[in-house]
Structure formats: C-alpha cells, structure tokens
Amino acid sequence: MFYDIAKFRSEEMAFASSTHFLNDEHTKWVDFYPIPAHGKRVLFDVDEPGVIASFWLTIGGGSSSPNDYLRRLVLRAYWDGEKIPSIEAPVPCFFGSCLSLNAFESYQHYSSALLGSTSGGFNSFIPMPFNKAVIEIENTMDSEVSSLYYIIGYYKLPETSDLGRLHALWRAENPTSLGRPYTILSASGRGHYLGTVLHMKGLSSEKPPKGGLGFLEGNILIYSDGNLSFSSTGTEDYFLSGWYFNRGTFNAPFHGLIFKDEKRNEVLAYRFHIPDPIPFKRNLNVMIHHGEYDEVSAEYESVAYWYQEEPHRPMERDKARPPTKF
C-alpha cells in the first residue's frame, strides 16, 4: 500500500476552504463562515472531474445552543448534477463521531484510516470521485452557527468514468422494532459496500441477553444481489472484537470501538471493508439483529458507506430519530 507513495504523480491538486477575502485588494480576510438559522453554506462547488482526497472541518459555538448542536447540522453531497444527495447525514455522524455534540464541551476522540474526530476537528480521507460536485451544510436550528472552518483537498482528473461515487446514508430507529432486524442500508445499482458506523443503546433494564448489552447478540446480514454474502456470529464479532467488547475502546485503521458505557448500555463502533469490499451488481441490503432474534429493545443509529454508479434511488430512512429531522 505504501509503495505508491514514491511514484511521481501527474494530477494537479487544488483545494477549497473557508478562508475568504474581505476586500478586492486581498489584504484582509477571515478563515470562517457563519451559517444563518435555517440557512445553508456551500463548502464545495466544482464543475470539472476530480476526486476529493481529504476533508477537514470544525465548527464553533454550541455552548448556549441545543444540547445536540452539531447533530442539527446536516451534511449533503451531490455528484454529477444530481438533485438527490448521495451523502446525507448529521455532520458528526458522517465522520463517525455521533456522540460529539460540539467541539468544546461534548466531543469524542477517535481516529481510523478513513475517518476521525481528533482534538476539536473532524476529518475524512475517503476518496470521493465526481464529474461535478456540490457539498453543503444546512443549519436546521433557530440560531446562527457562529463559525464554520473547512479545508477540502482534491485532485483534478481528465475523467472519472471508471470510479464509483461515494454514498453515505444516516438512519435511526428509536426504539427498534421487536421481531424485525434493523436496516442499515437498502440500495440498488452496481457498486461495493465500504463500511458501517453503528451507535447502539439498550433500552431494557433486564440482564443480558434479554436486556442490557444483550442487543450485541445480534448478527449482521449483508445480502448482495439476493445472496447472503456476509454474516457474523454477533454484533461485536462483525466489528472484529469479542465477548461484548470486553477489553473496551480501541482505534484500528479499519475497525474500532469509539465508545462503551455498560451503565448506559451504550456502544459506538465502526468497520470499513477496505481489505474485503462487498460487491453488488443489482442491489445490496445490509441489516443487523438487535439480540439473537430481535427481542432486545434498543435505540440504533447508523451510517452506511458505499460506492455505486449513478443514478441512485432516494435515501430510505423509515423512522428518523428525533430531534434530528431533515
């Protein structure tokens, strides 16, 4: 993987950032943008082929705002002139850090090879190819966001027809439906599955396996073109751990446990299928049981990441977790 670092590159790199000039002489500038209440800020608008290689942002404010401040900010990405977003998720959830509510008072550190939230910032190194691209953040709150800082680095390419488009879907159920697995993703088209961020919180006061962390007994099921292509022997096993994550939190390049609180029956974990992407030609369905037979009441929240050809069908969420609505 590191062999390619030494190769000479022919691509031209460019970037978009929140730094902008305040006068025509380019002698005064500021490094951030505000986002008005119920307004939007376009971070990236490029009308030629390329691939985003790095994406960093941080957002100020939040101490006197709703206690889910960052979750009220919705990140969307539109590829190739489509009207339907290919990426749509609350800002911290897209970066895998669903428990980070603002950059100062409630923030969860972690770092993987693709995503991270580190010392006040959020970052992504997931490649995002496009022919055209628009990335925006919408503020769904009644109050202004004081400061949004960002840097997006990308390579200009002659064409990107042989590259899939990144998609990311946030979903949530509170509570999960007894007797029915939780759906992480249902997609159609041609592509491959990249990975999962999953936030789980048990709602039952009973002891495991019927309550507590008993939801971790549930197996993940990934169906490619109608065939069961991948499954697990338990939830923590899908995240390459064991025994209800008995050794606690850790960060690895492609899998990790960001948060665990046994008193609150709460877990946040990630896995990226970089060594083992799951291809599909017609459709892909990713679901997970909460408990062995979906008998454990819980609150589930997920972000699915995958590449596919455009166009894609509208995102399906079923039941959105309040108070984040979009």
N, C-alpha and C positions, 0 to 999 in steps of 0.2 A: 504493500500500500504506500509506503514512504519512498519507494524507488522513483516515482514520478516527480517528486519534489525537485530533483536535479534537472529535469528536462526543460529546455527553453520553450517559452510559450509565445504564441503568435497573437493571442487575443489582446484586445485593448480593454483596460479596466476603467470604470467610471463609478461615480457614487452620487447618491442623493442624501442630503442631510437637512436638519432643521436650522442650521446656520444660514442666515439671510441678511442681505444688506438693507440698511435703512435710508441710504441716500444714493444718488446717481454717481457720486464720486467714489463709491465703495470704500469709504473711510470709517463708516460706522455700521455696526452690525449687532445682531443678537443671536444667541445659539438655540433658541427655543421658540415654539409657537404655543399660544393658548388655544383651547378648544371651547367655544361658547356652549352654554347649556343647550342641549338638544341639537347641537351642530356637528359638523364633520370636518376633518382635516385630511387632505390628500397628502400622503407621505411620498408617493412614488407614482409617476405618470410618464411612461416611456413608450414611444411609438415605433420601436425598431427591435429586431430579435436580440435576445440576450439570455443570460441566466444569472439570477441573484445568487451570490456566493456567501454573503454574510449580512446579518440583520441584527442591529442592536437598538434598544430604546430604553428610556427611563422616563418616569412621569412624576412630577412634583405635586404636592398638595395631598389632601385626603384626611388630615387630622380633624377637621371640622365638618367633613362630608359624611355621607352614608358609610356605615362600617364595612361595606363591600365595595368601596370606592373603585378599585381597579376592575372589578367584575362588571361594573356598569359601563365600561368602555369596550366597544365591540370592534375587533379587527376583521377586515374583509379584504380579499384579494380577487381581482378579476383578470383573467387571462384572455388574450386574443380577441378583445372586443365583446366578450360575452356579457349579457345583462345579469346573469345569475352568478353570484360569487362562488369561486372554487374553494376559498377559505373563509370560514365564518366562525368566530369563537370569541368569548371574552378574552381580553388581552393576556392576563396571567395564565389562563388555561392553554392558550395556543403554545406558550413557551413551557408548558408542563408544570407550572407552578400555581395550581388552582388555589392554594391556601395563602398566597401572597395578596394582601388586600390593599396595601400601599407600600411605598419604598422605604418608609421610615419606622413605623410602629408595628406593622404586621407583615413580615417578609420571610420567605422560606428559601434558604440556600440549597442549591444542588447544581451539579454540572455533569453533563453527559457529552458524548462526541457530537451530538446534533443540536441539543437544546440545553439551556441553563438559565438560572436566575442567581446572579453572583454579586453580592455586596451592593445591592441597590439597582442593578441593571438586569435586563432580560436579553438573551441572545439566541440566535439561530444560525446554524451552518448547514441547514437543509438546502440543497440545490433547488432553485425554483426557475425552470426554463419558461420562456414566453416568446411570442412574436410581438405582442403588445402587452402592457401590464399597467394596472392601476391598483394601488394599495391605499386603504383609507382606514381611519379610526372614527367611529361615531361615539359621541358622548350622549348617553341616554338619561343623564341626570338633569335636575333642575338648576344645578350650579355649574359655574365655569370650571374647566380644568386649567390651572394656572400656567403650567409649563409642560410641554411635550418635547423631549430631546430624542433625536434618532439619527442613525447613520446606516445606509443601505449600500453595500458594495456589490457591483455586478460586472460581468464581462459582456462586451459586445460580441455578437456572433453573426456570421453570414446567414445562418439558418438554424432552426431548432426542430425541424420536422421529425427527426428521429428520437426526440426526447419527450418523455411523458410530462404532463402538467401536474404539479403538486396540488393535492386536495387535502383539506383538514376539516373535519366535522365535529362540533361540540354537541353532545347530547346529555340529557339528565333525566332521572326519574326519582321522585320523592313522594311516596315510597315506591320501591319496585313492586311489580305485580306478582303476588303469590301464585305459584304454579306455572309461571311463564319466565323464560330467561330474559335477561336484559340485552337489548340490541345495541351494539356499539356502532355497526355500520351495515347499511344495505345499499350497494352501488351496482350500476350496470355499465357495461362498456368493456374496454380492454385495458389492462394495466397490471399493477402489482401492489400488494399491501406492504406498507412501510413500517407501521408500528402503532402502539397504543399507550396512551396515558390514562390511568384509571384511578379515580378517587372514590373510596367506599367508606360508608359509615353505618354500622349496625344500629338498628332501632329497637331491638328486642332486649329486655333485661334478663332473659333466660341465659343459662350457661350454654357454652358450645356443646354439641353442634347446632342446637336449635336457635341459639341466640349468641350474643357477644360477637366474637370474631368468626362465628360459625359460617358466615357467608363465604369465607375463604375455602370452604369445601367444594365450591362450585368450579366446574371445568369450563374452559373456553372452547368454543367450537367455531372453526373457520371453514366455510363452505366456498369452494371455487368452482363455478360452473355447475353447481348442484352436487358436487362431490365433497365429502368431508376431507379436506386437505391437511388439517392440523387440529389437534386437540391437546388437552393437558390432563394431568391427574390431580388437579386442584388449582386454585387461583394463584397462590404464591409460587407454584411449580411453573406456571406459564411465565412468571417473572424471574425464573431461574433461581428461586430460593426454596425454602422448605420449612415444614413444621410451624406454619403460621408466622413466617418471618422471625424465627425465634432468636436470631442474633441482632436484630434491629436494623437501623438505617444504614445505607451504603450507596455510593455512586460508582457505577462502572460505565465504560464507554457506551454500551448498547442496552444496559438494563440496570435498574436500581430501585431502591426503596427510599423515597424522599421523606416520608413522614409515617410514624406509627405511634398511636396513643391507645394503649389497651384499656385505660379507664373510659375513654370516649368511644372505644370500638371503632377507631378511625385509621385508615391506611391510604397512602398515595404512592403509586408505583408507576414505572414506565418500562417498556421494552420496545426496541427497534430491531426490525428484521433486516439488518444490513448483511449479515452472513447468510441469511436464509429467507430472502423475499418470497412472497407467496403470489405467483402469477394467476391471472384470470383472463379469459378471452371474452366472456359474455356477462358474467355477474359475479359479485362477491358479497357474502353475508357473514358478518362477524358478530357473535353473541356469546354471553357468558352466564352461567347459572349462579344464582346467589343462594348458596347452600347446595347440597348434593342434588336436591330435587326442587330447587326454587322455593324452599319452605321458610327461609330466613328473611324477615322484613328488614330492608336496608334502604339507604339513600345512595344512589350510584350516579356518578358523573364521569364522562369520558371525552377524550379527543382521539379520533381515528385519523391516521395519516396514510395517504396512499397516492400513487401516481396512476394516471389514466389518460386516455385520449379524450379530447373534447369533441362534441359537447357532452356534458354530464346532465343527469336529471336533477331536479330541485332537491335540496337537502331535506331529509326527513328526521324530525326530532320527536314526534309523538307528544311527549309531555315535557315541557321546559320547566326547569327548576326555578321557582321564584326565589329572590326577587329579580334575577337576571332575565329580562324578556327582550327579544328582538325578532 
